[in-house]
Amino acid sequence: MIRVLLVDDDEDLLFIIGEYLNMNGIECHTATSVSRARKRILLCDYDMVISDLQMPGESGLELFRFVSFRHPKLPFILMSGNQDPRIRRQALKMGVYRFLEKPFELNMLKHIITNPVPCETQVGVGAPAA
């Protein structure tokens, strides 16, 4: 079973996405902050981390730096409601696996989790056009 860590300060969004993923055979753990996510990452092995970009305190990019240092091959998806293409380019340049713009379809997220393709090789949601 695929195990993902979902990080967002929006508890309602965590619940909705978490329930959807769990009902579709993806074990989903959640954290409402970067500090809580770090603790979970130290205690559990994940197949993927999905994090919001903007959260109170530390950002999703700071979590990405932590994850990429400890687990450089662990896919990390960054999601954001900010539509600024510079943010997406910066995140992808840093090595983020995928960048998802909120809102997104839950079935699309499930597809990305179960059929991982890095953004450099796939054009579509979260991937820059070639």
N, C-alpha and C positions, 0 to 999 in steps of 0.2 A: 504494500500500500504506500502511496506517495504521501509524505508528511511535509506540510508547509507551515511556515510561521507568517502570520498576517499582522501587520503593525499599522495602527491608525489611532488617532486620538478620538475619532468619532465612534463611540461605542455602538450606536445603532447600525452603522455601516459594517463594523466588525461582526455583529450578530448576523446580519443578513448574508454577508459573503461567507462567513464561517458555516452557517447552517446549510447554505447551498452546496458548498464544497463537501462537507461531511455527508450530506445526503447523496452525493455523487461519487462516493468512494474515495475521497481525498481527505486524509486526516489533517484537520486544520486547527492549529494552536493560535491563540491571539495574544497581543500585548498592546496596551494603550499608550506606551511611551518607549523611547529608545532605551532608557535604562532598564525597563522590564524586559524588553526584547533581548538585550545583552545577557541578562540572567538566564532566559530561556535557551539561548544559543549555547551557553556554557553547560547547561544541564541536559540538552537533548540534541540529537542529530536530525537535521532537516535536509530535505531534498531541494528546497527552494525557500527564499525569503521574499515576501511582497510587502513593501512599505510605502506609506504616504510620504510625500516630500516634506510638506510643511506641517510641523507639529510644535506645540509649546515646548520650550527648552531646546532640545537637540533636534536636528532635522534628519530626514531620511538619508541624506548624503553622508551625514556623520555615522549613521548606522552602517551604511554601505562600506565606509572606510574600515570600520571595526570588523565586519564580516569578511571583506576581501583580504584583510591581513591574516585573520585566523583560518579562513576557508577559501582560498583564492579561486577554487573551481566551483563554488556553490553559486548557482544562478540567483541573481538578485533582480527583482522587478521593482521599479520605482513608479508610483502612480501619483498624479497630481491633477488638480482642477485648474492649474495655471496653464494657459494655452501658449505661453511664450516659447517659440521654437528655440531660443537661445538656451533655455533651461534644459530642454530635451537634449540638445547637442552637447552641452556641458556634461550631463549625466552619462550619455553614451560614450563620450570621449574618456571619461573616468573609468569606464569598463562596466557600467550597469548593463545587465543582460537584456532587459527590455524596459521601455518607458510607456506607460499607459496613461492616456488622458481620461480623466473622469468627466462625465460618466461613461461607463463602458458596459457592455453586455456581459452578464455572468457566464453565459455559455461560451463566449469568446475567451474569458479568463480560464475557464475549465480546459478549453482546447489548448491554450498556451501552456498550462501546467502539464497536461498529459501528453503533449506533442511539442516538446521544447525545440525551438529553432532560434538561434541568436538573431538579433535584429539586423546584423550586417548582411544576413543572407535571405531575409524575408521582408518583402515590402507589404505594409498593411498597417493596422492600428498599432501605434507605438513604435513603428519603424520608419525611419526617414526614407523618402522616395529616392531612388538612385538617379 
